[in-house]
Amino acid sequence: MNLQSAVAILICILAAAPLAAQDLEGRISPGNTIFITDRQGHEISGRLTALSPDTLRVLTSGGERDVLRRDIGRVEKPDSLWDGAAIGAAIFTFGFAGGAGASCSPHCAGAVTLSALAGAALGGYIGALIDKAIPGRRLVYGVSPDSAFAISPTDPITESRDLWMKLKAGDRIHILETSGLETEGRFAASSASSISIVDGGLRQEIPAQRVFQVTRRGSHLGLGTLAGVTLGVATSAAGACRDGTGRRDYAACTISGALVGAIVGRLIPRQIVVYRSSDGTAQPSTFVPIVTPIFTSTTKAVSLTLLLPQRATSTSTSTRAHPIFVSGRFGGYGSWSDPTDGRSFGAGGSVDVFLTEHWAVDVDVWMPGNASGRLFIPSSMFTPVQTGTTITYGAVEVGEFRDAIAAVSALRRFGGTGVHPYLLVGLAQAWTSARTSTEKWTETSKGGPQVGIGLVIPATERLDVVPEFRMILGPGYFVARPTVGVTYRIR
């Protein structure tokens, strides 16, 4: 026996070895609810009733089933509630502490601490409830597919029988065949000879030799979160993001950037390649010849028909050019914070670049007129002001201010070519210029998440009338912009 034969035999023995070597008994026990995925992608879920060196016995909705250990690809258990509670506690702690700090700055350490504790308790409870309502799983054995939100997914596999490593039963996938045909459906199973999908309740088997590439739906949540954190740190370091005392606010700006980046990244779809044939090549959409024999009592011939290949599912749409829209807007503007507030009119513009039929990147700028209102005087931050028996710090005077705003958002349109609504979520930065009768013009800045809603009303082939409402929310302030705009499609 040569060395290569010995290695091959050893690999086979290891592949067929029971999972006892993986200490599966220490990770699950009878009575646990488990999810088993075999090496073809089939999933079995139920309550574990018994373990043996060769099988796992599971009580499913259809009765008890024995699963051979050598056929198991992965085993999962329901996720715990602690991660949801921790996320909820962190978000509510930040929100409660920020709100308390904005209302009693600068001498409110006790109020901020109590508010943070209350926020942690309430947020933890709400986070646990949400986590319980959203089914999650924790891997206890085997290989888990990449997250749909991964920044850098692992390389695609080249064997169709290994698709269980990349997909879970029910994942929405897109199959590109070597002929150029495209099919969409939900992953059911795979083997060395075929890939099974379910679409509209119908199961379809696609031969593996015809498949060039398989992709699954994902999003840019991970990349968006990383970009948001980077933007938050950068704006704080540059002095563009400060708290109510004028200091660089790294914590609040970084968390706000991460949240907004995560939302925007989650809304932008992408296709993740999970399988690509090692020997196939996708062909362009060319004519497909179809030869049909014709036999009658008087005629013996054949007919040749040339057809363009079509997508296998009626719900798929062809790729369209990415249109670009330019908008001009005019409307009202209002800014409210403690103790500053005021209203005015303003104008602005935006550019929307559509990445898909419904999704676009929106870049928006806004310049309002001067608003009259009460203004906080920065030079009086540490000057005590007595009102009756109450002593506060910081004086307020009547003055004027304006906020120049720039924002980047993800925009989602709903509907077709007629009247239809849209939503947008993004990140905005405002640069405030203010003055009072005793103070010259001062410059400050603030940023926060932006949300908006609008309605597209077609006027001509290229012009739309668009009423819209946008608002910016941040710790201790709120900005609203109701406008009416005209949008022109330049491509």
C-alpha positions in Angstrom: 0.0 0.0 0.0 1.5 3.4 -1.1 1.2 6.7 0.8 -1.6 8.1 -1.4 -3.8 5.0 -0.8 -3.3 5.2 3.0 -4.2 8.9 3.0 -7.4 8.2 1.0 -8.4 5.5 3.4 -7.8 7.7 6.4 -9.9 10.5 4.9 -12.8 8.1 4.3 -12.6 6.7 7.9 -12.6 10.3 9.3 -15.5 11.3 7.2 -17.6 8.3 8.3 -16.6 8.6 12.0 -19.4 9.2 14.4 -19.9 12.7 15.8 -18.9 11.4 19.3 -15.4 12.8 18.5 -17.1 16.2 18.2 -18.5 15.9 21.8 -22.0 16.3 20.5 -23.3 14.7 23.7 -21.9 17.6 25.7 -23.8 20.2 23.6 -27.3 18.7 23.3 -29.3 16.4 25.5 -32.6 14.6 25.3 -35.5 17.1 25.6 -33.7 19.9 23.7 -35.3 21.3 20.6 -32.9 20.9 17.7 -32.7 21.6 14.0 -30.7 19.0 11.9 -29.6 19.7 8.3 -28.3 16.7 6.4 -25.6 16.7 3.7 -28.2 17.2 1.0 -29.8 20.3 2.6 -32.9 18.6 4.0 -33.9 20.0 7.4 -35.5 18.1 10.3 -36.7 19.9 13.4 -38.1 18.6 16.6 -37.4 17.5 20.2 -34.4 15.2 20.7 -35.5 12.0 22.4 -32.3 9.8 22.3 -28.7 9.7 21.2 -26.6 6.7 20.3 -23.2 6.3 18.7 -24.8 6.0 15.3 -28.1 7.9 15.3 -30.0 10.8 16.7 -33.7 10.2 17.4 -35.9 13.2 16.9 -39.6 13.6 17.7 -41.0 15.7 14.8 -44.6 16.7 14.0 -44.9 13.5 11.9 -43.5 11.2 14.5 -40.1 9.9 15.6 -37.3 9.8 13.1 -33.8 8.3 13.3 -31.0 10.4 11.7 -27.7 8.7 10.9 -24.8 10.7 12.4 -22.7 10.3 9.3 -25.4 12.0 7.2 -25.6 15.1 9.5 -24.2 18.4 8.1 -25.0 20.6 11.1 -27.0 20.8 14.3 -28.5 24.0 15.7 -30.4 25.0 18.8 -32.8 27.9 19.4 -31.0 31.1 20.2 -30.9 32.5 23.7 -32.6 35.9 24.6 -29.5 37.4 26.2 -28.1 39.0 23.0 -31.4 40.7 22.3 -31.6 41.9 25.8 -28.1 43.3 25.6 -28.8 45.2 22.4 -32.0 46.6 23.7 -30.3 47.7 26.9 -27.5 49.5 25.1 -29.9 51.4 22.8 -32.3 52.5 25.5 -29.4 53.4 27.9 -28.0 55.7 25.3 -31.4 57.2 24.4 -32.5 57.8 28.0 -29.1 59.2 29.1 -28.9 61.5 26.1 -32.4 62.8 26.7 -31.7 63.4 30.4 -28.4 65.2 29.6 -30.0 67.4 27.0 -32.8 68.5 29.4 -30.6 69.4 32.5 -27.1 70.1 31.1 -24.6 70.8 32.5 -25.2 69.8 36.1 -27.2 66.6 36.0 -25.0 63.6 36.8 -27.5 62.0 39.1 -30.4 62.4 36.6 -28.3 60.9 33.8 -27.3 57.9 35.9 -30.8 57.2 37.0 -32.1 57.6 33.4 -29.4 55.3 32.1 -30.3 52.6 34.6 -34.0 52.9 33.8 -33.2 52.7 30.1 -31.1 49.6 30.6 -33.9 47.8 32.4 -36.6 48.8 30.0 -34.5 48.2 26.9 -33.3 44.8 28.1 -36.9 43.7 28.7 -38.1 45.0 25.3 -35.0 43.5 23.5 -35.7 40.1 25.1 -39.3 40.3 23.9 -38.3 41.2 20.4 -35.6 38.4 20.4 -38.2 35.9 21.5 -40.6 37.0 18.7 -37.8 36.6 16.1 -36.7 32.9 15.8 -32.9 32.6 16.0 -30.6 29.7 16.0 -27.2 28.8 17.5 -24.8 26.4 15.8 -23.7 23.5 18.0 -22.1 21.2 15.4 -21.1 21.4 11.8 -20.7 24.2 9.2 -23.0 27.3 9.3 -23.7 29.3 6.1 -22.3 32.8 5.8 -24.6 35.5 7.2 -26.6 37.4 4.5 -25.1 40.6 6.1 -21.4 39.5 6.0 -19.0 42.1 4.8 -16.8 39.6 3.0 -18.5 36.2 2.3 -16.4 33.1 1.9 -15.5 31.9 -1.6 -18.3 30.0 -3.5 -18.2 26.3 -3.7 -17.8 24.3 -6.9 -19.7 21.1 -6.0 -23.5 21.2 -6.0 -23.7 18.5 -3.4 -22.0 20.9 -0.9 -24.7 23.6 -1.2 -25.9 22.7 2.3 -22.8 24.5 3.6 -23.8 27.7 2.0 -27.6 27.7 2.2 -30.4 26.9 4.6 -33.7 25.3 3.6 -36.0 28.1 2.5 -33.3 30.6 1.4 -34.3 32.6 -1.7 -31.8 31.8 -4.5 -31.2 32.7 -8.1 -29.9 30.1 -10.5 -28.1 31.0 -13.7 -27.8 28.1 -16.2 -25.0 27.7 -18.8 -27.6 28.4 -21.5 -28.4 31.8 -20.0 -31.8 30.7 -18.5 -32.5 32.1 -15.0 -34.6 30.6 -12.3 -35.6 31.9 -8.9 -37.1 29.9 -5.9 -36.4 28.7 -2.4 -33.7 26.2 -1.8 -35.0 22.7 -0.9 -32.1 20.3 -1.3 -29.1 19.4 -3.5 -27.0 16.5 -4.6 -24.2 15.8 -7.0 -26.7 15.4 -9.8 -29.3 18.2 -9.2 -30.5 21.2 -7.2 -34.1 21.3 -5.9 -36.0 24.5 -5.5 -39.6 25.3 -4.6 -41.5 28.2 -6.2 -45.2 28.9 -5.9 -45.7 25.5 -4.1 -44.1 23.6 -7.0 -40.9 21.7 -6.7 -38.4 21.8 -9.5 -35.3 19.7 -10.1 -32.5 21.4 -12.1 -29.7 19.1 -13.3 -26.3 20.1 -11.8 -24.5 20.0 -15.2 -26.8 22.8 -16.5 -26.1 25.1 -13.6 -23.4 27.7 -13.9 -24.0 29.9 -10.8 -26.2 30.1 -7.7 -26.7 33.3 -5.7 -28.6 34.1 -2.6 -30.2 37.4 -1.4 -28.2 39.5 1.0 -27.6 43.1 2.1 -24.8 45.5 3.0 -25.8 45.7 6.7 -22.2 44.8 7.9 -20.5 47.2 5.5 -23.1 49.9 6.3 -22.5 49.5 10.0 -18.7 49.7 9.5 -19.0 52.8 7.3 -21.4 54.4 9.9 -18.9 53.9 12.7 -16.1 55.3 10.6 -18.1 58.3 9.7 -19.1 58.9 13.3 -15.5 58.7 14.5 -14.3 60.9 11.6 -16.9 63.7 12.1 -16.2 63.7 15.9 -12.4 63.9 15.3 -12.9 66.8 12.8 -15.0 68.7 15.3 -18.1 68.5 13.2 -20.1 66.5 15.8 -20.3 67.9 19.3 -22.5 67.6 22.3 -24.5 70.4 24.0 -21.4 71.7 25.7 -19.4 72.1 22.5 -17.2 69.1 23.2 -16.5 66.3 20.6 -19.1 63.6 21.2 -17.4 60.4 20.1 -19.8 58.0 21.9 -23.1 59.5 20.6 -21.9 60.2 17.1 -20.3 56.8 16.7 -23.4 55.0 17.9 -25.7 57.1 15.8 -23.5 56.6 12.7 -23.5 52.8 13.3 -27.3 52.7 13.6 -27.9 54.8 10.6 -25.3 52.9 8.6 -26.8 49.6 9.6 -30.3 50.8 8.5 -29.1 52.1 5.1 -26.9 49.0 4.5 -29.8 46.7 5.4 -32.0 48.5 2.8 -29.5 48.1 -0.1 -29.8 44.6 -1.5 -27.1 42.5 -3.1 -26.6 39.0 -4.5 -24.1 36.7 -2.8 -22.5 34.0 -5.0 -22.6 30.6 -3.2 -21.9 28.2 -6.0 -20.1 28.5 -9.3 -19.4 25.7 -11.7 -15.7 24.9 -12.2 -16.2 23.7 -15.8 -19.2 25.6 -17.1 -19.6 29.0 -18.7 -22.8 31.1 -18.8 -23.8 31.8 -22.4 -25.3 35.1 -23.5 -29.0 35.2 -24.4 -28.7 34.0 -28.0 -31.1 32.3 -30.3 -32.0 28.7 -29.3 -32.7 26.4 -32.3 -35.7 24.0 -32.0 -36.0 21.3 -34.6 -39.6 19.8 -34.9 -40.3 16.8 -37.2 -43.5 17.0 -39.4 -45.0 13.8 -40.6 -48.3 13.7 -42.5 -49.7 11.3 -45.1 -48.3 13.6 -47.9 -45.5 15.4 -46.2 -42.3 14.4 -44.5 -40.2 17.3 -43.3 -38.7 19.2 -40.4 -39.2 22.7 -39.1 -36.5 24.9 -37.6 -37.6 27.5 -35.0 -35.3 30.1 -33.4 -36.4 31.3 -30.0 -34.8 33.7 -27.5 -34.4 32.1 -24.1 -36.7 33.5 -21.4 -36.4 33.6 -17.6 -37.9 30.5 -15.9 -40.0 32.5 -13.5 -42.6 35.1 -14.4 -41.8 37.3 -11.4 -38.3 38.1 -12.7 -37.6 41.4 -14.5 -35.0 42.3 -17.0 -32.1 44.6 -16.1 -32.9 48.2 -16.7 -30.6 51.3 -17.1 -29.9 53.1 -13.9 -31.9 56.4 -14.2 -30.8 59.6 -12.5 -33.2 62.2 -11.2 -32.4 65.8 -10.2 -34.9 67.7 -7.9 -35.4 71.2 -6.8 -37.5 71.9 -3.6 -39.1 74.8 -1.8 -40.9 74.7 1.5 -41.0 75.2 5.2 -38.3 74.6 7.8 -38.6 74.2 11.6 -35.9 73.5 14.2 -36.7 72.6 17.8 -34.3 72.0 20.7 -34.0 73.0 24.3 -34.0 76.0 24.5 -33.7 77.0 20.9 -36.5 76.9 18.4 -37.6 78.7 15.2 -39.3 78.4 11.8 -38.5 79.7 8.3 -38.7 79.0 4.6 -36.0 77.4 2.6 -34.9 75.8 -0.7 -32.7 72.9 -1.7 -32.0 70.2 -4.2 -31.2 66.5 -4.5 -29.8 63.9 -6.9 -31.2 60.4 -6.9 -29.2 57.6 -8.6 -31.2 54.3 -8.9 -29.2 51.2 -8.4 -32.2 48.9 -9.0 -35.7 49.4 -10.2 -36.9 50.5 -6.8 -33.7 51.4 -4.8 -31.7 54.6 -5.1 -29.0 56.6 -3.3 -30.3 60.1 -2.5 -27.9 63.1 -1.9 -29.7 66.1 -0.5 -28.7 69.7 0.3 -30.8 72.4 2.0 -30.4 76.1 2.7 -33.1 77.8 4.7 -33.7 81.5 5.4 -32.9 83.0 8.8 -35.3 81.8 11.5 -36.2 84.0 14.5 -36.4 82.4 17.9 -34.9 81.9 21.3 -31.2 81.1 21.2 -28.8 79.7 23.8 -25.7 82.0 24.4 -22.5 79.8 24.3 -20.5 82.3 26.3 -22.9 81.9 29.3 -22.5 78.2 29.7 -20.9 78.4 33.1 -22.6 81.6 34.2 -25.3 81.0 36.9 -28.7 82.5 36.1 -31.2 82.8 39.0 -35.0 82.7 38.3 -36.8 83.0 41.6 -35.3 80.4 43.8 -34.0 78.3 40.9 -30.4 78.6 39.6 -29.6 77.4 36.1 -26.5 77.8 33.8 -26.7 79.4 30.4 -28.7 82.4 29.2 -31.2 82.6 26.5 -31.9 85.5 24.2 -34.0 86.3 21.1 -32.0 86.1 17.9 -31.8 84.5 14.5 -30.3 81.3 13.1 -30.2 79.0 10.1 -29.2 75.4 9.5 -27.4 74.4 6.2 -28.1 70.7 5.8 -26.4 68.0 3.7 -27.7 64.4 3.8 -27.2 60.9 2.2 -30.0 58.4 2.3 -31.3 55.2 0.8 -34.5 55.7 -1.0 -37.2 53.1 -1.7 -39.9 53.7 -4.3 -43.2 51.7 -4.2 -45.4 51.1 -7.2 -45.0 51.5 -10.9 -45.1 54.4 -13.4 -48.2 56.2 -12.0 -48.6 58.0 -8.7 -46.6 56.2 -6.1 -45.0 56.8 -2.6 -41.5 56.4 -1.4 -39.6 56.2 1.9 -36.0 57.2 2.7 -33.6 56.6 5.6 -30.2 58.2 5.9 -27.7 60.4 7.8 -27.8 64.2 7.8 -25.4 66.8 9.0 -26.5 70.4 9.9 -24.2 73.5 10.2 -25.8 76.1 12.3 -25.1 79.9 12.2 -26.7 81.9 15.0 -26.5 85.4 16.5 -28.2 87.5 19.2 -28.3 91.1 20.0 -25.3 90.6 22.3 -23.4 87.9 20.4 -21.9 87.9 16.9 -22.4 85.1 14.5 -21.3 81.7 15.9 -21.0 78.4 14.1 -21.9 75.0 15.5 -22.9 71.7 13.9 -25.0 68.7 14.7 -25.9 65.4 12.9 -28.3 62.6 13.2 -30.5 60.1 11.4 -32.9 61.4 8.7 -36.2 59.8 7.7 -38.7 61.0 5.1 -41.7 60.1 3.1 -42.9 61.5 -0.3 -45.3 61.1 -3.2 -44.3 61.0 -6.8 -47.0 62.6 -9.1 -46.0 62.3 -12.8 -46.5 65.5 -14.8 -44.8 64.6 -18.2 -42.6 61.9 -19.4 -39.6 63.3 -17.6 -41.1 65.7 -15.0 -42.7 64.8 -11.6 -44.2 66.9 -8.9 -43.1 65.6 -5.5 -44.6 66.7 -2.1 -42.3 65.5 0.6 -41.7 65.6 4.4 -38.2 65.0 5.9 -37.1 65.1 9.5 -33.8 64.8 11.4 -33.8 63.3 14.9 -30.9 63.7 17.3 -30.2 63.9 21.0 -32.1 67.0 22.2 -33.2 68.4 18.8 -35.7 67.8 16.0 -35.7 69.3 12.5 -38.7 69.2 10.1 -38.8 70.0 6.4 -42.2 69.9 4.6 -41.6 70.8 0.9 -42.9 70.5 -2.6 -40.4 69.7 -5.4 -40.1 69.3 -9.1 -38.1 66.2 -10.3 -36.5 65.9 -13.7 -35.1 62.6 -15.1 -31.9 63.3 -16.9 -31.2 59.7 -18.0 
